[in-house]
Amino acid sequence: MTQEFVIGIGRDAMWTAFLLSAPPLAAALIIGLVVSIFQAVTQIQEMTLAIIPKMIGVLLALLVTFPWLLETISSYTISLFRLIPQMTH
């Protein structure tokens, strides 16, 4: 097992983690921005106004993108299993 091989596995793992975390993080970011602008305009400083919409948005983002997330993690896991014979040399 060479250094490039290990670095490639680590790079693929980080890229997969980035792809899997992107949809819920993007939803939370967009909703948080919209709620923050709404709070600044109306001067309403209620904490639940910021948290509840983000929770609902992240849940919806996960529900909508779940098939893609499952396919992504499955293909990464399959590629890792296919690399097992190369790890022993």
Secondary structure as UniProt FT lines:
FT   HELIX           3..42
FT   HELIX           47..82
FT   HELIX           84..87
//
